[in-house]
Amino acid sequence: MGGRRWVTALRADRDEGVTSLEILIVFPFVFFFTLFVLFVCEYEYSSQVALAAAEQGVRVASQSTGPDPMQDGYDAADAYKTAVGGSFMTTVSAGPPIYAKPPGFTITVSGYSSPFLIAFPGISDHFRAHISQTASALSETFSHG
């Protein structure tokens, strides 16, 4: 019986520290996968904000009855991107549509995704993805038949 206790004690000693080693190996993969998922979510959110701002600008421009509907669309897109996108959406441009002759409008909103690691501003700037979204529409005109 004395030999059997020695084998059991030897097996128990071999298992010590295995959990710590498993955590040391698995934790970095789980951590970086979680950061990757957060990065993708931030990119998708920022992309949707840019697209919504461009669509809002085109919607306002196509329905505007003012003297400069393109400027009205630009102002609407700029206001939307500032209100929802904050300082991450940086540029709004307005111009004639690419696919058709005027009267029409194209609004492009571009910028960067929100910071990936907000606690580390210097490092975070290297992990920001560039985003650009464009929306186009023809001008709506009404006539009496």
Order of alpha helices (4+ residues) and beta strands (2+ residues): alpha-alpha-alpha-beta-beta-alpha-beta
